[in-house]
Amino acid sequence: MVMKLGLFAINYGACADPATAVRVARHAEAAGLESLWSGEHLVLPDPAPEGFALSPTLPMLDTVVGLTLVAAHTTTVKVASGIIVLPLRNPVVLAKELASLDQVAQGRLIVGVGAGYVRAEFDAVGVARSERAARTDDFINAMRALWSMPEPAYHGRYVTFSGIDAHPRPRQQPCPPIVVASGGRVADRRAVTLANGWYGFGLDLNQTRVHLDNLAAAGRKYERPAELGRLEITVTPAGPVRRDTVAQYAALGVDRLVLLPRPSADYTARHQPVPVDQILRTIDDAAANYRDI
């Protein structure tokens, strides 16, 4: 297996500047990276709670806008949301936006979604945090219905529709691959039963091993629909990345590593803006040292 390599934070920090995002995206594509990943928070708590790693003034382009920008200036590299906080979105509106993005990207979109966790963000949007898991499952199914059914119809707890249609559909049919974020047993069940892939952020080797064991346990407990195929594993590694550590992630069964702009950054610094020259060096280092693993 050849490890797929992606780059995180294509829409925030230094890459919140559109010209810089395009420069980084083109450099990553030319270097042979497989994918570019966004992050998402609609709002951030101010002041930041103790131990919270994101500053309230961190610049962050909207995920769909940022990925559409870099998709329009590239031709081969995939664009991925890592992740959209799905309970905070209207799934009908989001399905339209993502279908349009997949058209702009000519079929290069990966849809990463998660349940979210920032209480202030849920409060600001007016969504009960206690509903996040159920909304996430409901919204995934609703978007799939809009993307893939000849006559879209869905009747769920939080969203119901019929007698409608929306075109263009995504370039990828029946729909773009859906990747769900890690988040405990509920997320493991969601990955097994609803998703094409799973994404663990900021995991070292031991944490990755534990998560994959938990996913395997969920796979024994829940039936996986055959049409979803094999569950693809994506990880943003924690700590310095070297050739031997990439090989160890691969040995665990990880399919893709999505690198931080500064891979050596610790937890408190991993979301801080990184100078563009450092981001370009990270890309070049990955292309030179890890692509054949």
Buried (B, 14 or more C-beta within 10 A) or exposed (E): EEBBBBBBBBBBBBBBBBEBBBBBBBBBBEBEBBBBBBBBBBBBBEEBEEEBBBBEEBEBBEBBEBBBBBBEBBEEBBBBBBBBBBBBBEBBEBBBBBBBBBBBBEEBBBBBBBBBEBEBBBEBBEBEBEBBBBBBBBBBBBBBBBBEEEEBEBEBEBBEBEEEEEEEBBBBEEBBBBBBBBBEEBBBBBBBBBBBBBBBBBBEBEBBBEBBEBBBEBBEEBEBEEEBEEBBBBBBBBBEBEEEBBEBBBEBBBBBBBBBBBBEBEEEEBBBBBEBEEBBBBBEBBBEEBBEB
